[in-house]
Amino acid sequence: MRKSTGLTKAAAVILSVAVTMSGSGISLMAQTTPTAGQESAEEQAPADTTQEEITEETAEETESASETDGEEVAESAGEGAVEEQVEKAEASETDEVKEPESALTTGEEEKSEVKESSEEILVLGAVESDSETAEVSEKVEETEETVSAEEETAESAVDSEEELEIQKLNTHGENELISLEIKDKTLRTGLAEIYKAEIGTTVNGEAMTFKQLRALTTIDFTKSDTLKNYNGELNLTGLGYAENVIKLDLAVPCVRTIPQAMMKGTESLTTLTLPDELCGIGANAFENCVNLSQINTKIGETTVQNTLPSKLGSVSSRDMGASIFQGCEKLTEITLPSDLKNGLQDAQGMFMYCTGLQTVTIKSEVTVLPVSFLQGAGVESGDGMTVIFEAGGQLQKILSDSFRMANMKTIDLSNLSKLTQIGSGAFAGVATVSAETLTYAEDNVQSKVALESITLPDSIKLSNGSDA
């Protein structure tokens, strides 16, 4: 019975080891792993069993001599086989437990290496990313510096021209819409009506192209019901893109100001008609319109030829810009109406270098002639330009350089009883001017037609260069 008990325990151990070995995962084998105390107990149990069996065998040998040597050998051999199997099973179990532990250790080392490798990649990637970002930032800064330099160059180029003008460049294609430049919807509608009147084709103002605008050689605002009946103030910005216009009639009440440089350099323009309601003209608005020969003003239903509107500068003299008609070589005659008064005070160089002028008439109520008003102006043949001051004139100031280098032989100021100031260089370069109270002697620059005489009123005083 005791032998049977020993065999049962050995079989249980073998079964336990078999179950452990059949586990399919590391976790299962880890769960079946015996503790150190259990291993010691299991190792000690077979030894105790063997010792007990030996003691029993000795007792049995003493009590029963009848047992054969073969049975003792068999029993001893059986017990030795069981012990050998138990030791093999325990050794196998220990090896199986150590193997997954080794595998776990190896896996953790691999994970650690992968993690370290990933961190190195991330660091390298971050460094490369930072490097690329720095390069992009440097390129952006270089681009911004280039653009800034180009902008400064462009601004410098504009400043070097010493002009306040809107550059009118033929940069628009024929099929582009005029709304790109002409922002006033009322003006676009009016131009469409004028196009129908002149060309005979209906066009929508919102769909009108630069090609159609350039086809207009006559632009007459009085042919547009929309413009004639408009109660607001019309914005004419962009009208200058009508670069082939020959006759330009702006004589409707809604035209109160003309933007700077609007028609500058429009060589096709020959006739300009303005409304008497016009209060301001921007700088260079008609500069170098070299074929402009007539400037008319419409008062009510009457068109007065070669006359400026009477309300110019009436709101503020600063509404009048510089060099408005400078270089209009074909102008032959112009009249400044009485109601202008001091409205032209800031219209510096208004008719400068208008070398076709033959007659300039200044009405009695005009009080100031601006700086460089007729500088270098006047026809260069015959007696040159004639300047007429209406009787009873209220002119008080002739500002500096007003007639500098003008082409004229005589000028009579004797009926200007209110004239008290002639600015420095007002007649410089014209020739030697002699009078009882005034002497100019600037022989370094001479006009084409030399001034032979000047008659001054008793009220004139030398201003010593001051225009105040």
C-alpha positions in Angstrom: 0.0 0.0 0.0 2.8 2.4 0.7 4.5 1.6 -2.6 1.2 2.4 -4.3 1.0 5.7 -2.5 4.5 6.7 -3.6 3.7 5.9 -7.2 0.5 8.0 -7.0 2.4 11.1 -5.8 5.0 10.7 -8.6 2.2 10.4 -11.2 0.6 13.6 -9.8 3.8 15.5 -10.2 4.3 14.2 -13.7 0.7 15.3 -14.5 1.2 18.7 -13.0 4.4 19.2 -15.1 2.5 18.0 -18.2 -0.3 20.5 -17.7 2.3 23.3 -17.2 4.1 22.3 -20.4 0.9 22.3 -22.4 0.1 25.9 -21.5 -0.1 28.1 -24.7 1.0 31.4 -23.4 3.6 33.1 -21.3 1.0 34.2 -18.8 -0.3 30.6 -18.3 3.2 29.3 -17.7 3.9 32.1 -15.4 0.8 31.3 -13.4 1.8 27.6 -13.1 5.4 28.5 -12.0 6.0 27.1 -8.5 7.4 29.2 -5.8 10.8 28.6 -4.3 9.2 27.1 -1.2 7.1 24.8 -3.3 10.1 23.7 -5.3 12.0 22.9 -2.1 9.0 21.0 -0.7 8.6 19.0 -3.9 12.3 18.2 -4.0 12.3 17.1 -0.3 9.1 15.0 -0.7 10.7 12.4 -3.0 13.7 12.1 -0.7 11.6 11.5 2.4 9.5 9.0 0.6 12.6 7.1 -0.5 14.0 7.1 3.0 10.8 5.8 4.4 10.7 3.1 1.8 14.2 2.0 2.6 13.4 1.8 6.3 10.3 -0.3 5.6 12.3 -2.5 3.3 14.9 -3.2 6.0 12.1 -4.0 8.5 10.5 -6.3 6.0 13.8 -8.1 5.2 14.3 -8.7 8.9 10.7 -10.0 9.5 10.4 -12.1 6.4 13.3 -14.0 5.0 11.0 -15.7 2.6 10.9 -12.8 0.2 13.0 -13.5 -2.8 16.0 -11.4 -3.9 14.3 -11.0 -7.3 11.3 -9.2 -5.7 13.6 -6.9 -3.7 15.5 -6.1 -6.9 12.3 -5.5 -8.7 11.0 -3.2 -6.0 14.3 -1.4 -5.8 14.4 -1.0 -9.6 10.8 0.3 -9.7 11.5 2.8 -7.0 14.6 4.0 -8.8 12.7 4.5 -12.1 10.1 6.5 -10.4 12.7 8.7 -8.7 14.5 9.2 -12.0 11.2 10.2 -13.7 10.4 12.7 -10.9 13.8 14.3 -11.2 13.5 14.6 -15.0 10.0 16.1 -14.7 11.2 18.7 -12.1 14.2 19.6 -14.2 12.0 19.9 -17.2 9.5 22.1 -15.3 12.3 24.4 -14.1 13.7 24.8 -17.6 10.3 25.6 -19.0 9.7 28.3 -16.4 13.2 29.8 -17.0 12.7 29.9 -20.8 9.6 32.3 -20.8 11.3 34.4 -18.2 14.3 34.7 -20.5 11.9 35.4 -23.4 10.2 38.1 -21.3 13.5 39.7 -20.5 14.6 39.6 -24.2 11.3 41.2 -25.2 11.6 44.0 -22.7 15.2 44.7 -23.9 13.9 44.8 -27.5 11.1 47.1 -26.5 13.6 49.3 -24.7 15.9 49.4 -27.8 12.9 50.2 -30.1 11.8 53.0 -27.7 15.3 54.4 -27.6 15.6 54.2 -31.4 12.2 55.9 -31.8 13.2 58.6 -29.4 16.4 59.1 -31.4 14.4 59.3 -34.6 12.0 61.8 -33.1 14.9 63.9 -31.9 16.5 63.7 -35.3 13.2 64.5 -36.9 12.6 67.5 -34.6 16.1 68.7 -35.4 15.6 68.3 -39.1 12.1 70.0 -38.8 13.6 72.9 -36.8 16.3 73.2 -39.4 13.8 73.2 -42.3 11.6 75.7 -40.4 14.7 77.9 -39.9 15.5 77.7 -43.6 11.9 78.5 -44.5 11.9 81.5 -42.1 15.1 82.7 -43.6 13.7 82.5 -47.1 10.5 84.3 -46.0 12.6 87.1 -44.4 14.7 87.3 -47.5 11.6 87.6 -49.7 10.1 90.2 -47.4 13.3 92.2 -47.5 13.3 91.9 -51.3 9.7 93.1 -51.5 10.4 95.9 -49.1 13.4 97.0 -51.1 11.3 96.9 -54.3 8.6 98.9 -52.7 11.1 101.5 -51.5 12.6 101.7 -55.0 9.1 102.1 -56.5 8.2 104.8 -54.0 11.6 106.5 -54.6 10.9 106.5 -58.3 7.5 108.2 -57.8 9.0 110.7 -55.4 11.8 111.5 -57.9 9.2 112.7 -60.4 7.9 115.2 -57.8 4.4 114.6 -58.9 1.1 113.9 -57.3 -0.5 111.9 -60.0 -2.4 108.6 -60.5 -0.4 106.5 -62.9 -2.6 105.9 -65.9 -1.2 102.8 -67.5 -2.7 100.9 -70.4 -2.6 97.6 -68.5 -6.2 96.4 -69.0 -7.2 94.0 -71.7 -10.0 94.9 -74.1 -12.4 92.5 -72.6 -11.8 93.5 -69.0 -14.6 95.4 -67.3 -14.3 99.1 -66.7 -15.6 98.5 -63.1 -12.0 97.6 -62.3 -11.1 101.3 -62.5 -14.4 103.2 -62.6 -15.9 102.6 -59.2 -18.9 105.0 -59.4 -21.9 102.9 -60.6 -23.8 106.1 -61.7 -20.8 107.0 -63.9 -20.8 103.5 -65.5 -24.5 103.7 -66.2 -24.0 107.1 -67.8 -21.1 105.9 -70.0 -23.3 103.1 -71.2 -26.0 105.5 -72.2 -23.4 107.7 -74.0 -22.1 104.6 -75.8 -25.5 103.9 -77.1 -25.9 107.5 -78.3 -22.5 107.6 -80.0 -22.1 104.1 -81.2 -25.7 103.0 -81.6 -25.3 99.8 -79.5 -27.0 99.1 -76.2 -24.6 98.0 -73.5 -25.1 97.4 -69.8 -22.9 99.7 -67.6 -21.9 96.7 -65.4 -20.8 94.7 -68.4 -19.0 97.6 -70.3 -15.4 96.8 -71.3 -12.3 98.9 -71.8 -12.6 98.2 -75.5 -16.0 99.9 -75.6 -14.7 102.8 -73.4 -11.8 103.3 -75.8 -14.1 103.3 -78.7 -15.7 106.6 -77.5 -14.1 109.6 -79.2 -16.9 111.9 -77.9 -18.0 111.8 -74.3 -20.9 114.2 -73.7 -22.4 113.9 -70.2 -25.5 115.9 -71.4 -26.5 112.9 -73.5 -27.0 110.8 -70.4 -30.3 111.2 -68.6 -28.9 109.5 -65.6 -26.0 112.0 -65.3 -28.2 115.0 -66.0 -30.6 114.1 -63.3 -28.2 112.9 -60.7 -28.4 114.9 -57.5 -25.3 113.6 -55.8 -21.6 114.3 -56.5 -20.1 112.2 -59.3 -16.8 110.5 -58.8 -14.9 110.7 -62.1 -12.0 108.4 -61.0 -11.1 106.1 -63.9 -12.6 108.2 -66.7 -9.1 108.9 -68.0 -9.0 105.3 -69.4 -11.1 106.7 -72.2 -7.8 107.5 -73.8 -9.1 108.1 -77.4 -11.6 110.8 -76.5 -11.4 113.9 -78.6 -14.3 116.0 -77.2 -15.0 115.8 -73.5 -18.1 117.5 -72.2 -18.5 117.2 -68.4 -21.1 120.0 -68.1 -23.7 118.5 -65.7 -24.3 119.8 -62.2 -23.2 116.6 -60.5 -19.6 117.2 -61.6 -18.1 119.3 -58.8 -14.5 118.1 -58.7 -12.1 116.5 -61.1 -9.5 114.0 -59.6 -5.8 114.6 -60.0 -4.1 113.4 -63.2 -7.5 112.3 -64.6 -6.7 113.0 -68.3 -3.0 113.7 -68.0 -1.2 113.0 -71.2 -4.3 112.3 -73.3 -3.0 113.5 -76.6 -6.3 112.9 -78.5 -8.2 115.5 -76.4 -8.9 118.8 -78.2 -12.0 120.3 -76.6 -13.0 120.4 -72.9 -16.3 121.7 -71.6 -16.7 122.2 -67.8 -19.8 123.0 -65.7 -19.9 126.3 -63.9 -20.7 124.4 -60.7 -17.1 122.9 -60.8 -15.3 123.8 -57.5 -12.1 121.9 -57.7 -9.6 120.4 -60.1 -6.9 118.1 -58.9 -3.2 118.5 -59.6 -2.0 117.6 -63.1 -5.6 116.8 -64.2 -5.0 117.9 -67.8 -1.2 118.3 -67.9 0.5 117.6 -71.2 -2.8 117.3 -73.2 -0.7 118.7 -76.0 -3.6 119.1 -78.5 -6.1 120.7 -76.1 -7.1 123.9 -77.8 -10.3 125.0 -76.1 -11.5 125.1 -72.5 -15.1 126.1 -72.3 -17.6 126.6 -69.4 -21.3 125.9 -69.7 -23.5 128.4 -67.7 -27.1 127.3 -67.8 -27.7 126.6 -71.4 -25.0 128.8 -72.7 -21.4 127.7 -73.4 -18.8 130.3 -73.0 -15.7 129.6 -74.9 -12.1 129.8 -73.6 -13.3 130.6 -70.0 -12.7 128.9 -66.7 -15.7 128.1 -64.3 -16.3 131.0 -61.9 -16.7 128.8 -58.8 -13.2 127.2 -58.9 -11.7 127.4 -55.4 -14.9 128.8 -54.0 -15.2 126.1 -51.3 -11.5 126.2 -50.6 -8.6 127.4 -52.7 -6.9 124.2 -51.7 -9.3 122.4 -54.0 -7.1 123.6 -56.9 -4.0 121.6 -57.5 -0.7 122.4 -59.2 0.1 122.3 -62.9 -3.5 121.6 -63.9 -3.1 122.7 -67.6 0.7 122.7 -67.7 2.2 122.0 -71.1 -1.1 122.3 -73.1 0.7 123.8 -76.1 -2.3 124.3 -78.4 -4.3 126.6 -76.0 -4.4 130.0 -77.6 -6.8 132.0 -75.3 -8.1 131.8 -71.8 -10.2 134.1 -69.5 -10.3 134.2 -65.7 -13.8 135.3 -64.7 -14.5 137.8 -61.9 -16.0 135.4 -59.5 -12.8 133.5 -59.2 -11.5 136.2 -56.8 -8.7 134.4 -54.8 -9.8 130.9 -55.9 -6.6 130.3 -57.9 -4.2 131.2 -55.1 -3.0 127.6 -54.7 -3.2 126.7 -58.4 0.6 126.9 -58.8 1.8 126.6 -62.4 -1.7 126.5 -63.8 -0.8 127.5 -67.4 3.0 126.9 -67.1 4.7 126.3 -70.5 1.5 126.8 -72.5 3.5 128.1 -75.3 0.6 128.6 -77.7 -1.2 131.2 -75.6 -1.7 134.5 -77.4 -4.3 136.2 -75.1 -4.9 136.0 -71.4 -7.8 138.1 -69.9 -8.1 138.6 -66.2 -11.5 139.9 -65.1 -11.8 142.7 -62.5 -12.7 140.7 -59.4 -9.7 138.4 -59.5 -7.5 139.3 -56.5 -4.5 136.9 -56.7 -2.4 135.4 -59.5 -0.7 132.2 -58.3 2.9 131.2 -58.2 4.3 130.4 -61.7 0.9 131.2 -63.1 2.1 131.8 -66.7 5.8 130.8 -66.3 7.4 130.1 -69.6 4.0 130.6 -71.3 3.1 132.6 -74.4 3.5 132.2 -78.2 7.1 132.6 -79.2 6.4 134.6 -82.4 5.4 138.2 -83.1 4.6 140.3 -80.0 4.2 137.2 -78.0 1.4 136.8 -75.4 -0.9 139.7 -74.4 -2.1 139.9 -70.8 -5.2 142.0 -70.4 -6.4 143.3 -67.0 -10.0 144.5 -67.0 -10.6 148.1 -65.9 -11.3 148.6 -62.2 -9.4 145.5 -61.4 -9.2 144.4 -57.8 -5.9 142.4 -58.2 -3.9 142.7 -55.1 -1.1 140.1 -55.5 1.1 138.8 -58.2 2.9 135.9 -56.5 6.5 134.8 -57.2 7.5 133.7 -60.7 4.0 134.4 -62.1 5.4 135.6 -65.4 8.9 134.2 -65.2 10.4 133.7 -68.7 7.0 134.5 -70.2 7.0 135.4 -73.9 5.5 138.9 -74.1 6.6 142.5 -75.0 4.3 144.7 -73.0 2.1 144.5 -69.8 0.0 147.3 -68.4 -0.8 147.2 -64.7 -1.7 150.9 -64.4 -5.4 150.3 -63.7 -4.8 148.0 -60.8 -5.2 150.4 -58.0 -5.3 147.7 -55.4 -2.1 146.0 -56.4 0.3 146.1 -53.5 2.6 143.1 -53.9 4.7 141.6 -56.7 6.5 138.5 -55.6 10.1 137.7 -56.2 11.0 136.7 -59.7 7.5 137.6 -60.9 8.9 138.9 -64.2 12.4 137.2 -63.9 14.0 136.3 -67.2 11.5 138.3 -69.2 14.1 141.1 -69.7 15.1 144.3 -68.0 11.9 145.9 -66.5 12.1 149.5 -65.6 9.6 151.7 -63.7 9.8 154.4 -61.1 9.3 152.1 -58.2 10.4 148.8 -59.5 13.5 147.5 -61.1 14.3 143.9 -62.2 17.7 143.1 -63.8 18.0 139.3 -64.4 19.8 138.9 -67.7 21.0 135.4 -67.1 17.7 133.9 -68.5 15.8 135.6 -71.2 12.4 134.8 -72.8 12.1 134.3 -76.5 10.1 137.6 -76.8 11.7 140.2 -74.6 9.5 142.5 -72.5 10.1 146.1 -73.7 7.9 148.0 -71.2 5.8 147.7 -68.1 3.5 150.3 -66.6 2.8 150.1 -62.9 0.3 151.8 -60.6 1.4 154.3 -57.9 0.3 151.8 -55.2 2.9 149.2 -56.1 5.6 148.5 -53.5 8.6 146.2 -53.7 8.0 143.1 -51.8 11.7 142.1 -51.4 10.9 138.4 -52.3 8.0 137.9 -49.9 4.7 136.6 -51.2 2.9 137.1 -47.8 
